[in-house]
Amino acid sequence: MFDNYSFQSRSRCYRNGEIEDELKDLFNKKFQFRFDNNWKLPDRNLWFSAPPWKVKELEILKSRLNFHKSQLNDFNIEEWSSHTRRRNPAGEVCWKIKCVINPEFLTQAWTKFYECASTYSIIPEMALAEQKMVSLHLCEAPGAFITSLNHFLKLNYPNVNWKWVANTLNPYYEGNSPSSMISDDRFMFHTLNNWDFGIDNTGNLMDWENSQATVRKATSLGKVQLVTADGSIDCMQRPDAQEEVTSPLHYCEIVTALQALAPGGTLIFKLFTIFEHFTVNLLYLINHLFGEVNIYKPVTSRQGNSEVYAVCLKYKGIADLETYIPILKTAYGTEFYGNNSLFRQDSIPESFFKQIEECAGYFCSIQCQVINNNLQAYLMQKNIALHRDIKQIRTLVATEFIWQYGLKPLENEQEILKGALHEENKVNMNPRYHRGSYTERQLYTKLSLKEKSRNLTSFLQTEILSNPLILINEQVKWFTFYDKDLSLNLVFTYGLPLQKINSSKFIFVPIFRLFQQIMAEDEFKEIIFSKGINSSKVKLNDVDMKSHRVLVLPEFDHSECYSLFEKRCFQSIISNLKLLSVGESLVLQNFNLLTHFNVSVLYIMSRKCFEKIGFTSSDSIVLCNFMDKASLSYFDVIQIEYGNLQNNDKKDILNVLPVQTTNVGDFFNNIVFYNNTFYRNKCTEYLVTIEQSV
């Protein structure tokens, strides 16, 4: 029935050859390098021995593309994105697949990987012969390449025994920046054992030791036959230098992949433009190491951006890879990579440069044409025929996608999580967040303090205060979580000590971004701390407590290492807990609940120590009716473990409970409400004080 449906839907759509040609172009944006046996890699002693260089023809292409992109500088990013989404010929693909196929964890990345897998023979012959395969997925969050690969294997190679490992910036590590990290953990949350965040638990692949840990974990499972790398770096502030900004990450991805990949294996990695020496050098290296190198832009990749994928087949391996490791390591994640060129310009044959120019020019022309068409369409929004044509193309592309790639539904049992994600039906609450136009963001940096203050106040009022559902609106929100019979298992997570909090799973992103923006201004911080602003005190008479102890924790002054401040606060809380008698209560004020460590401490207190807890709208937590002194033994264990690490500046306790314990249910939701309210109040107080002072 499904096949018949797809065929009939597709047949009804075609009217003439013109549309068929347009579809063919959309689905065939590809380039294949033609290897010349006369090409030779330079002697490894010459690697990174030359300064950066430029190619005139590529510089011309770069200028052409940046001219087209610069025409978008004054467009509001939300408005322009909405316009280009409507103009995207593949804009209905995900919707159509969701309706007809309903695959596990469908995203745009899911469709892009499926296109790569269906267009090229990415499953190596050795994996098919042995009926087993290990895949490694670098910079993978949120995990859609993995679920897409599972769907592809189950439909096409169901007998292959498949294992996988993934690396990405750890969304549970609060030191990672939200601008460089995808915090969506809907899939990761259920598959954490398959994810590797390196020895420091940050997931930063640009750290050599982290890279080696990931390679070890992947190769311990068997021959790694497929490596994918979908990494990128936020270039919102430098849209004209995307390739330059992202190239160091691509280098780290490729070096990691080459060490993990077995001979005959496949490498798929994302890159952008091919104008700079970084990318030219890497592609020259890759062409020597793989039997076939393709550059491909999936139809579901946004047509107006520079994103393309290198699909590299039949890895030849490097027989003496170990001898190359020292020089590759020298440039790994360091400034040395940016200051030096992997190969000298004169060591790369002219015939290779010709192919690079052909490839770069092809994809540059496509992007410039799309940007130009989108601009024209924006200026002609009342042209009904224009919108009618794009609507028809969107329908055709969605139908063609399902038909061409033979997509069919899977049974729940064939999915990685056996249908759990469908039942959960969660959405990503904290997507990457940008606002305004590029020009507006640049102008903000040049505003006076008073103008910046007014700008931030306006944002607070329009974006945050207008959303009451994310805040605590009652005086005290009570919660009973105590369970005297529950036995908690402490599970310590270690990693790089937090210097400062850059992100959190426990707060609505726009609120915390606003707080960070305020604290990013030295003059604002000076005003705030010189005024000695304190959080509002809860009115204890209004929370119905007969006896109590109040602990007001200090403000983090941002000048010391956050992990030291956090553990000092922890010691203060434990000291106060030990002074309590059974039946007494404790009020915590100014307690930072952005980190997994502090949240896990509160979880233990609410589960094992107090009858109930209350989150107030005035920045306090009420721990009501102390129940059991024996429960303090949990904190004794934490104190001992922390004491063992006190002089270790590279290792700290990041969490004492699994995230599957703390990051779910009413407990988690109330933490988020508390933080939203807490930081909304802080932002309001800070901005009022700043307004009065500047």
C-alpha positions as CSV (number, residue, x, y, z in Angstrom):
1,M,0.0,0.0,0.0
2,F,2.8,2.4,0.9
3,D,4.7,1.8,-2.3
4,N,1.6,2.4,-4.4
5,Y,0.8,5.6,-2.5
6,S,4.3,7.0,-3.2
7,F,4.2,6.0,-6.9
8,Q,0.7,7.5,-7.4
9,S,1.6,10.7,-5.5
10,R,4.8,11.2,-7.6
11,S,3.0,10.4,-10.9
12,R,0.3,13.0,-10.3
13,C,2.9,15.7,-9.7
14,Y,4.8,15.7,-12.9
15,R,3.5,17.9,-15.7
16,N,6.4,18.6,-18.0
17,G,10.1,18.2,-18.6
18,E,11.0,21.6,-17.3
19,I,10.0,20.7,-13.8
20,E,11.7,17.4,-14.1
21,D,15.0,19.2,-15.0
22,E,14.6,21.5,-12.1
23,L,14.2,18.6,-9.7
24,K,17.2,16.8,-11.3
25,D,19.3,19.9,-10.6
26,L,18.1,20.1,-7.0
27,F,19.0,16.5,-6.3
28,N,22.3,16.5,-8.1
29,K,24.5,19.2,-6.7
30,K,27.7,17.3,-6.6
31,F,31.3,17.3,-7.6
32,Q,33.8,14.4,-7.7
33,F,37.6,14.9,-7.7
34,R,39.6,13.1,-10.3
35,F,42.7,11.8,-8.7
36,D,45.9,12.0,-10.7
37,N,48.6,9.4,-10.0
38,N,51.2,12.1,-10.5
39,W,50.0,13.9,-7.4
40,K,52.3,13.3,-4.4
41,L,52.1,14.3,-0.8
42,P,55.1,16.5,0.3
43,D,57.7,15.0,2.6
44,R,56.3,15.2,6.2
45,N,59.3,17.3,7.3
46,L,57.8,20.1,5.2
47,W,54.3,19.9,6.7
48,F,53.4,23.2,8.4
49,S,56.7,24.8,7.3
50,A,55.1,27.6,5.2
51,P,53.0,30.7,6.1
52,P,49.4,30.9,5.0
53,W,48.9,31.6,1.3
54,K,46.0,32.7,-1.0
55,V,44.9,31.8,-4.5
56,K,43.8,34.7,-6.7
57,E,41.0,32.9,-8.4
58,L,39.6,31.6,-5.1
59,E,39.8,35.1,-3.6
60,I,37.7,36.5,-6.4
61,L,35.1,33.8,-5.7
62,K,35.2,34.7,-2.0
63,S,34.7,38.4,-2.7
64,R,31.8,37.6,-5.0
65,L,30.0,35.5,-2.4
66,N,30.6,38.0,0.4
67,F,29.2,40.7,-1.7
68,H,26.0,38.7,-2.1
69,K,25.9,37.9,1.6
70,S,26.5,41.5,2.6
71,Q,23.3,42.5,1.0
72,L,21.6,40.7,3.9
73,N,23.3,42.6,6.7
74,D,20.4,44.9,7.4
75,F,17.8,42.1,7.4
76,N,16.3,41.1,10.7
77,I,17.5,37.5,11.2
78,E,14.1,36.1,12.3
79,E,12.3,37.8,9.4
80,W,14.8,36.8,6.8
81,S,14.9,33.2,8.1
82,S,11.2,33.0,7.9
83,H,11.3,34.3,4.3
84,T,13.9,31.8,3.2
85,R,12.1,28.9,4.9
86,R,9.1,29.7,2.8
87,R,11.3,29.8,-0.3
88,N,13.2,26.6,0.5
89,P,12.3,24.0,-2.2
90,A,12.9,21.3,0.3
91,G,10.9,23.0,3.0
92,E,8.2,20.3,3.1
93,V,10.4,17.3,3.1
94,C,10.5,16.9,6.9
95,W,6.8,17.5,7.2
96,K,6.0,14.9,4.5
97,I,8.4,12.3,6.0
98,K,6.9,12.9,9.4
99,C,3.4,12.3,8.1
100,V,4.2,9.3,5.9
101,I,7.3,7.6,7.6
102,N,7.4,9.1,11.1
103,P,11.0,8.1,11.7
104,E,12.9,8.2,15.0
105,F,14.2,11.7,15.9
106,L,13.5,13.3,12.5
107,T,15.4,16.6,12.0
108,Q,16.9,18.4,8.9
109,A,20.2,16.7,9.8
110,W,18.4,13.3,9.6
111,T,17.4,14.0,6.0
112,K,20.8,15.3,5.0
113,F,22.5,12.2,6.2
114,Y,20.0,10.0,4.5
115,E,20.6,11.7,1.2
116,C,24.4,11.1,1.6
117,A,23.8,7.5,2.5
118,S,21.4,6.9,-0.4
119,T,23.5,8.8,-3.0
120,Y,26.8,7.2,-2.4
121,S,27.9,3.7,-1.3
122,I,28.8,4.7,2.2
123,I,28.6,1.2,3.8
124,P,32.0,-0.4,3.1
125,E,32.3,-3.8,1.4
126,M,34.1,-5.2,4.4
127,A,31.2,-4.3,6.7
128,L,28.8,-6.1,4.3
129,A,31.1,-9.1,4.1
130,E,31.6,-9.4,7.8
131,Q,28.0,-8.3,8.6
132,K,29.2,-6.0,11.3
133,M,30.2,-2.4,11.6
134,V,31.2,0.3,14.1
135,S,30.5,3.9,13.3
136,L,31.9,7.0,15.0
137,H,30.0,10.3,14.9
138,L,32.0,13.4,15.7
139,C,30.4,16.8,16.8
140,E,27.2,14.8,16.5
141,A,24.6,16.5,18.8
142,P,21.7,16.2,18.8
143,G,22.1,12.7,17.2
144,A,20.0,12.7,14.1
145,F,22.8,11.3,11.9
146,I,22.7,8.2,14.2
147,T,19.0,7.6,14.0
148,S,19.1,8.3,10.2
149,L,21.9,5.7,9.8
150,N,19.9,3.2,11.8
151,H,16.9,3.8,9.6
152,F,19.1,3.4,6.5
153,L,20.7,0.2,7.7
154,K,17.4,-1.4,8.8
155,L,15.8,-0.8,5.4
156,N,18.8,-1.7,3.3
157,Y,21.2,-3.9,5.3
158,P,19.2,-5.4,8.2
159,N,21.6,-8.2,8.9
160,V,24.6,-5.9,9.7
161,N,25.4,-5.9,13.4
162,W,26.0,-2.3,14.1
163,K,27.6,-0.5,17.1
164,W,28.2,3.2,17.5
165,V,30.0,5.9,19.5
166,A,29.4,9.6,19.3
167,N,31.3,12.7,20.5
168,T,30.0,16.2,20.9
169,L,30.3,19.3,23.2
170,N,28.7,18.1,26.4
171,P,25.4,19.9,27.0
172,Y,25.6,18.9,30.7
173,Y,28.9,20.7,31.2
174,E,28.1,24.3,32.1
175,G,31.4,25.7,30.9
176,N,30.5,25.1,27.3
177,S,29.2,28.1,25.4
178,P,25.6,27.9,23.9
179,S,26.8,29.6,20.8
180,S,29.1,26.7,19.9
181,M,27.0,23.8,21.4
182,I,23.7,22.2,20.6
183,S,21.9,21.7,23.9
184,D,19.1,19.5,22.6
185,D,19.6,16.2,24.5
186,R,16.3,14.4,23.7
187,F,18.1,11.5,22.1
188,M,21.4,11.7,24.0
189,F,19.6,11.6,27.4
190,H,18.6,8.0,26.6
191,T,21.8,6.8,25.0
192,L,24.5,8.4,27.2
193,N,26.6,5.3,27.4
194,N,27.3,5.6,23.7
195,W,28.6,9.2,24.0
196,D,32.1,10.1,24.8
197,F,33.0,13.5,26.2
198,G,36.7,13.0,26.5
199,I,38.9,12.9,29.6
200,D,37.8,16.3,30.8
201,N,34.0,15.7,30.2
202,T,33.7,18.9,28.1
203,G,33.4,17.0,24.8
204,N,35.8,19.5,23.2
205,L,37.2,17.6,20.2
206,M,39.8,20.3,19.7
207,D,41.6,19.0,22.8
208,W,44.1,16.3,21.8
209,E,43.6,14.1,24.8
210,N,39.8,14.2,24.4
211,S,40.3,13.2,20.7
212,Q,42.5,10.2,21.7
213,A,40.0,9.1,24.3
214,T,37.2,9.1,21.7
215,V,39.4,7.1,19.2
216,R,40.1,4.6,21.9
217,K,36.5,4.1,22.8
218,A,35.4,3.7,19.2
219,T,38.2,1.3,18.2
220,S,37.6,-0.8,21.3
221,L,34.3,-1.9,19.8
222,G,35.9,-3.2,16.6
223,K,36.8,-1.9,13.1
224,V,35.4,1.6,12.6
225,Q,34.0,1.5,9.1
226,L,32.2,4.9,9.1
227,V,33.1,8.2,10.6
228,T,30.8,11.3,10.3
229,A,31.7,14.8,11.4
230,D,29.0,17.5,11.4
231,G,30.8,20.1,13.4
232,S,30.4,23.9,13.0
233,I,31.2,27.0,14.9
234,D,28.8,30.0,15.3
235,C,29.9,32.6,12.8
236,M,27.1,35.1,13.5
237,Q,29.6,37.8,14.3
238,R,31.9,37.0,11.3
239,P,29.7,35.8,8.5
240,D,32.3,36.8,5.9
241,A,34.9,34.4,7.5
242,Q,33.0,31.2,8.0
243,E,35.6,29.0,6.4
244,E,38.4,30.6,8.4
245,V,36.6,30.3,11.7
246,T,35.5,26.7,11.2
247,S,38.7,25.3,9.6
248,P,40.5,24.5,12.8
249,L,37.6,22.3,13.9
250,H,37.5,20.5,10.6
251,Y,41.2,19.8,10.9
252,C,40.6,18.2,14.3
253,E,37.7,16.2,13.0
254,I,39.7,14.8,10.1
255,V,42.8,14.0,12.1
256,T,40.6,12.2,14.7
257,A,38.8,10.3,11.9
258,L,42.0,9.2,10.1
259,Q,43.2,7.6,13.4
260,A,39.9,5.8,14.1
261,L,39.0,4.7,10.6
262,A,39.8,1.2,9.4
263,P,41.1,0.6,5.8
264,G,38.2,0.6,3.3
265,G,36.1,2.8,5.6
266,T,34.0,5.9,4.8
267,L,34.4,9.5,6.0
268,I,31.6,12.0,5.7
269,F,32.3,15.5,7.0
270,K,30.7,18.9,6.7
271,L,32.6,21.9,5.3
272,F,31.7,25.2,3.9
273,T,33.4,27.2,1.2
274,I,36.7,26.1,-0.4
275,F,38.5,29.5,-0.7
276,E,41.2,29.2,1.9
277,H,44.5,27.3,2.1
278,F,43.1,25.4,5.1
279,T,40.5,23.6,3.1
280,V,42.5,23.3,-0.1
281,N,45.3,21.5,1.9
282,L,42.9,19.2,3.7
283,L,41.2,18.2,0.5
284,Y,44.6,17.5,-1.1
285,L,45.5,15.3,1.8
286,I,42.1,13.5,1.7
287,N,42.4,12.9,-2.0
288,H,45.6,10.9,-1.3
289,L,44.0,8.8,1.5
290,F,40.7,7.8,-0.1
291,G,39.8,6.0,-3.3
292,E,37.0,8.5,-4.1
293,V,36.3,12.0,-2.8
294,N,33.0,13.7,-3.5
295,I,31.6,17.1,-2.5
296,Y,27.8,17.1,-2.2
297,K,25.1,19.5,-1.2
298,P,21.9,17.6,-0.2
299,V,18.7,19.1,-1.4
300,T,17.6,19.4,2.3
301,S,20.7,21.5,3.1
302,R,19.6,25.2,3.1
303,Q,20.1,26.3,-0.5
304,G,21.3,29.8,0.5
305,N,24.1,28.7,2.8
306,S,27.6,27.4,2.1
307,E,27.2,24.0,3.7
308,V,28.4,21.0,1.7
309,Y,29.5,17.5,2.7
310,A,32.7,15.7,1.7
311,V,31.8,12.0,1.1
312,C,35.1,10.1,1.1
313,L,35.0,6.4,0.2
314,K,37.5,3.5,0.4
315,Y,40.0,4.7,3.0
316,K,43.5,3.6,1.9
317,G,44.8,4.1,5.4
318,I,48.3,5.5,6.2
319,A,50.7,2.6,6.6
320,D,53.0,4.6,8.8
321,L,50.4,6.9,10.4
322,E,52.2,6.8,13.7
323,T,55.1,8.7,12.1
324,Y,52.7,11.5,11.1
325,I,51.1,11.8,14.5
326,P,53.7,14.2,16.1
327,I,53.4,16.8,13.4
328,L,49.6,16.5,13.2
329,K,49.4,16.8,17.0
330,T,51.6,20.0,16.9
331,A,48.9,21.8,15.0
332,Y,45.9,20.2,16.7
333,G,43.7,22.7,18.5
334,T,46.5,25.3,18.6
335,E,47.2,28.7,17.1
336,F,50.0,27.0,15.2
337,Y,47.4,25.6,12.8
338,G,46.1,29.1,12.0
339,N,49.5,30.6,11.6
340,N,50.9,28.0,9.3
341,S,49.9,26.2,6.1
342,L,49.8,22.4,6.1
343,F,51.4,22.3,2.7
344,R,53.4,24.8,0.7
345,Q,51.5,26.3,-2.2
346,D,54.1,25.2,-4.7
347,S,53.9,21.6,-3.5
348,I,50.3,21.3,-4.7
349,P,50.0,20.6,-8.5
350,E,48.3,23.1,-10.7
351,S,45.9,20.3,-11.9
352,F,44.6,20.0,-8.4
353,F,44.1,23.7,-8.1
354,K,42.1,23.6,-11.3
355,Q,39.7,21.1,-9.8
356,I,39.5,23.1,-6.6
357,E,38.5,26.2,-8.6
358,E,36.0,24.2,-10.6
359,C,34.4,22.8,-7.4
360,A,34.5,26.1,-5.4
361,G,33.1,28.1,-8.4
362,Y,30.2,25.6,-8.9
363,F,28.9,25.7,-5.4
364,C,29.6,29.5,-5.0
365,S,27.5,30.1,-8.2
366,I,24.6,28.1,-6.7
367,Q,24.7,30.0,-3.5
368,C,24.9,33.4,-5.1
369,Q,22.0,32.6,-7.4
370,V,19.8,31.4,-4.5
371,I,20.6,34.5,-2.4
372,N,19.8,36.7,-5.4
373,N,16.5,34.9,-6.1
374,N,15.5,35.1,-2.4
375,L,16.2,38.9,-2.4
376,Q,14.1,39.4,-5.6
377,A,11.3,37.3,-4.1
378,Y,11.4,39.4,-0.9
379,L,11.1,42.6,-2.9
380,M,8.2,41.0,-4.9
381,Q,6.2,39.5,-2.1
382,K,2.9,40.4,-3.8
383,N,3.7,38.4,-6.9
384,I,1.2,35.5,-6.5
385,A,2.5,33.5,-9.4
386,L,6.0,33.5,-7.8
387,H,4.6,31.9,-4.6
388,R,2.4,29.5,-6.5
389,D,5.5,28.1,-8.4
390,I,7.6,27.6,-5.2
391,K,4.6,25.9,-3.5
392,Q,4.4,23.4,-6.3
393,I,8.2,22.8,-6.3
394,R,8.1,22.2,-2.5
395,T,5.4,19.6,-2.9
396,L,7.3,17.9,-5.7
397,V,10.6,17.8,-3.9
398,A,9.0,16.2,-0.8
399,T,7.3,13.5,-2.8
400,E,10.5,12.9,-4.9
401,F,12.6,12.6,-1.8
402,I,10.6,9.7,-0.3
403,W,10.3,8.0,-3.7
404,Q,13.9,8.4,-4.9
405,Y,15.4,7.2,-1.6
406,G,13.0,4.4,-1.1
407,L,11.9,5.6,2.4
408,K,9.6,3.3,4.3
409,P,8.5,3.2,8.0
410,L,10.3,1.1,10.6
411,E,8.6,-0.9,13.3
412,N,9.2,0.5,16.8
413,E,11.4,-2.5,17.6
414,Q,13.8,-1.6,14.8
415,E,14.4,1.9,16.3
416,I,17.3,2.6,18.6
417,L,15.0,3.6,21.4
418,K,12.1,1.3,20.5
419,G,9.6,4.1,19.9
420,A,10.4,5.9,23.2
421,L,11.0,9.3,21.5
422,H,7.6,9.2,19.8
423,E,5.9,8.6,23.1
424,E,7.9,11.2,24.9
425,N,7.0,13.9,22.4
426,K,9.4,16.4,23.9
427,V,10.5,19.5,22.1
428,N,13.9,21.2,22.4
429,M,13.3,24.0,25.0
430,N,16.6,25.7,24.5
431,P,17.5,26.0,20.8
432,R,20.3,28.3,19.6
433,Y,19.2,31.8,20.1
434,H,19.9,34.9,17.9
435,R,18.0,38.1,17.3
436,G,18.2,41.2,15.2
437,S,20.2,41.8,12.1
438,Y,23.9,41.5,11.7
439,T,24.1,45.3,11.4
440,E,22.1,45.8,14.6
441,R,24.3,43.3,16.5
442,Q,27.4,45.2,15.3
443,L,25.9,48.6,16.2
444,Y,25.1,47.4,19.7
445,T,28.8,47.1,20.5
446,K,29.2,50.9,19.6
447,L,26.2,52.1,21.8
448,S,26.7,54.2,24.9
449,L,26.1,52.5,28.3
450,K,22.7,54.3,28.6
451,E,21.7,53.1,25.1
452,K,22.8,49.5,25.9
453,S,20.9,49.6,29.1
454,R,17.7,50.7,27.3
455,N,18.2,48.1,24.6
456,L,18.5,45.3,27.2
457,T,15.5,46.6,29.2
458,S,13.4,46.6,26.1
459,F,14.4,43.0,25.4
460,L,13.5,42.0,29.0
461,Q,10.1,43.5,28.6
462,T,9.2,42.2,25.2
463,E,10.8,38.8,25.2
464,I,10.7,37.6,28.8
465,L,8.0,39.4,30.8
466,S,5.5,38.6,28.0
467,N,6.0,34.9,28.7
468,P,4.5,34.3,32.2
469,L,4.4,30.5,31.8
470,I,8.1,30.2,32.4
471,L,8.1,32.0,35.8
472,I,6.9,31.4,39.4
473,N,3.9,33.6,39.9
474,E,2.9,32.4,43.4
475,Q,4.6,33.5,46.6
476,V,5.8,29.9,47.4
477,K,5.5,26.9,45.2
478,W,5.6,23.9,47.5
479,F,6.8,20.5,46.5
480,T,6.8,17.2,48.4
481,F,9.6,14.8,47.3
482,Y,10.7,13.2,50.5
483,D,11.1,9.4,50.6
484,K,12.6,7.9,53.7
485,D,12.8,4.4,52.2
486,L,14.6,5.5,49.0
487,S,18.3,4.5,48.8
488,L,20.1,7.0,46.5
489,N,23.2,5.8,44.7
490,L,25.8,8.6,44.3
491,V,27.4,8.5,40.8
492,F,30.3,10.9,40.6
493,T,31.0,12.7,37.3
494,Y,34.4,14.3,37.0
495,G,35.7,16.9,34.6
496,L,37.4,20.2,34.0
497,P,36.7,22.6,36.8
498,L,34.2,25.3,35.8
499,Q,35.8,28.7,35.4
500,K,32.4,30.3,34.9
501,I,28.9,29.2,33.9
502,N,28.3,29.7,30.2
503,S,25.2,27.6,29.8
504,S,22.7,25.5,31.8
505,K,20.1,22.9,31.2
506,F,18.1,24.4,34.1
507,I,17.0,27.8,32.6
508,F,15.2,29.3,29.7
509,V,18.0,30.4,27.3
510,P,16.8,34.0,26.5
511,I,16.8,34.9,30.3
512,F,20.3,33.6,30.9
513,R,21.6,35.2,27.7
514,L,20.3,38.5,28.9
515,F,22.0,38.1,32.2
516,Q,25.2,37.2,30.5
517,Q,24.9,40.2,28.2
518,I,24.6,42.5,31.2
519,M,27.5,40.8,33.0
520,A,29.7,41.1,29.8
521,E,29.9,44.9,30.3
522,D,32.7,45.7,32.8
523,E,31.1,49.1,33.5
524,F,27.7,47.4,34.2
525,K,29.4,45.0,36.6
526,E,31.2,47.8,38.4
527,I,27.9,49.6,38.9
528,I,26.1,46.5,40.1
529,F,28.8,45.3,42.6
530,S,29.6,48.9,43.9
531,K,25.9,49.3,44.8
532,G,25.9,46.0,46.7
533,I,22.6,44.7,45.3
534,N,21.2,41.8,47.3
535,S,18.5,39.4,46.4
536,S,15.1,40.1,47.9
537,K,14.5,38.5,51.3
538,V,11.6,36.2,51.6
539,K,9.0,37.2,54.2
540,L,9.3,34.2,56.5
541,N,6.0,34.9,58.3
542,D,4.2,34.3,55.0
543,V,5.6,30.8,54.5
544,D,4.1,29.2,57.7
545,M,7.3,28.1,59.4
546,K,7.5,27.7,63.2
547,S,11.3,27.6,63.4
548,H,14.0,28.2,60.9
549,R,17.6,29.0,60.0
550,V,18.4,31.4,57.2
551,L,21.5,31.0,55.0
552,V,22.3,33.9,52.6
553,L,24.9,32.7,50.2
554,P,27.3,35.3,48.7
555,E,27.1,36.6,45.1
556,F,29.6,35.1,42.7
557,D,31.9,38.1,41.8
558,H,33.1,36.5,38.5
559,S,36.7,37.2,39.4
560,E,37.5,33.8,40.8
561,C,37.2,30.2,39.5
562,Y,33.5,29.3,39.7
563,S,34.2,25.7,40.9
564,L,36.0,27.1,44.0
565,F,33.1,29.4,44.8
566,E,30.6,26.6,44.3
567,K,32.3,24.1,46.7
568,R,32.7,26.9,49.3
569,C,28.9,27.5,49.2
570,F,28.4,23.7,49.4
571,Q,30.5,23.6,52.6
572,S,28.5,26.4,54.0
573,I,25.2,24.6,53.3
574,I,26.4,21.4,54.9
575,S,27.7,23.2,58.0
576,N,24.2,24.7,58.4
577,L,22.5,21.4,57.8
578,K,24.5,19.9,60.6
579,L,23.3,22.6,63.0
580,L,19.7,21.8,62.4
581,S,17.5,19.8,64.8
582,V,14.9,17.4,63.5
583,G,11.7,19.4,62.7
584,E,13.6,22.7,62.0
585,S,13.7,24.3,58.6
586,L,16.3,26.1,56.5
587,V,15.9,28.9,54.1
588,L,18.5,29.2,51.3
589,Q,18.9,32.6,49.6
590,N,20.9,33.3,46.5
591,F,21.6,29.5,45.9
592,N,22.8,29.0,42.3
593,L,20.9,26.2,40.7
594,L,22.4,26.4,37.2
595,T,24.9,23.6,37.7
596,H,24.3,19.9,37.9
597,F,26.4,19.7,41.1
598,N,24.2,22.2,43.0
599,V,21.0,20.7,41.6
600,S,22.0,17.2,42.7
601,V,22.8,18.6,46.2
602,L,19.3,20.1,46.4
603,Y,17.8,16.8,45.0
604,I,19.4,14.9,47.9
605,M,18.1,17.4,50.4
606,S,14.6,17.3,49.0
607,R,14.6,13.5,48.7
608,K,16.3,12.5,52.0
609,C,16.4,15.4,54.4
610,F,13.3,17.6,54.3
611,E,9.6,16.9,54.3
612,K,8.9,19.4,51.6
613,I,10.6,22.2,49.7
614,G,9.3,25.5,48.5
615,F,10.5,27.7,45.6
616,T,9.6,31.3,46.2
617,S,9.0,34.1,43.7
618,S,11.6,36.2,45.6
619,D,14.7,34.2,45.0
620,S,14.6,31.8,48.0
621,I,14.3,28.1,48.6
622,V,12.5,26.9,51.8
623,L,13.6,23.5,53.0
624,C,10.8,22.7,55.5
625,N,10.9,20.2,58.4
626,F,14.2,18.5,58.7
627,M,13.5,14.7,58.9
628,D,16.6,12.6,59.4
629,K,20.1,13.4,60.6
630,A,21.4,10.1,59.2
631,S,20.7,11.4,55.7
632,L,23.6,13.8,56.0
633,S,25.9,10.8,55.4
634,Y,25.4,11.4,51.7
635,F,27.1,14.8,52.0
636,D,29.9,13.3,54.1
637,V,30.7,11.0,51.1
638,I,30.7,14.0,48.8
639,Q,32.9,16.0,51.1
640,I,35.5,13.2,51.3
641,E,35.5,12.9,47.5
642,Y,35.8,16.6,47.0
643,G,38.6,16.8,49.6
644,N,40.6,14.3,47.5
645,L,40.5,16.7,44.6
646,Q,41.0,20.0,46.3
647,N,44.5,20.6,44.9
648,N,43.7,19.3,41.4
649,D,43.2,22.2,39.0
650,K,42.3,19.9,36.1
651,K,39.7,17.7,37.8
652,D,36.6,18.5,39.8
653,I,33.3,16.9,40.8
654,L,30.7,18.1,38.2
655,N,27.8,16.0,39.4
656,V,27.0,13.4,42.1
657,L,23.8,11.9,40.5
658,P,23.0,10.7,37.0
659,V,21.3,13.3,34.8
660,Q,18.5,10.8,34.3
661,T,17.7,11.3,38.0
662,T,17.9,15.1,38.2
663,N,16.8,16.2,34.8
664,V,13.2,14.8,34.7
665,G,9.8,15.3,36.1
666,D,8.4,17.9,38.5
667,F,11.7,18.4,40.3
668,F,13.4,19.4,37.1
669,N,10.5,21.6,36.0
670,N,10.5,23.5,39.3
671,I,14.2,24.1,39.2
672,V,13.8,25.7,35.7
673,F,10.9,27.8,37.0
674,Y,13.0,28.9,40.0
675,N,16.0,29.8,37.9
676,N,13.9,31.7,35.4
677,T,12.3,33.7,38.2
678,F,15.6,34.2,40.0
679,Y,17.5,35.5,37.0
680,R,14.5,37.5,35.7
681,N,14.5,39.3,39.1
682,K,18.3,39.8,38.9
683,C,18.1,41.3,35.4
684,T,15.3,43.6,36.5
685,E,17.2,44.8,39.6
686,Y,20.4,45.2,37.7
687,L,18.9,47.1,34.8
688,V,17.0,49.5,37.1
689,T,20.2,50.2,39.1
690,I,22.2,50.7,35.9
691,E,19.5,53.1,34.4
692,Q,19.7,55.2,37.5
693,S,23.5,55.3,37.5
694,V,24.4,56.0,33.9
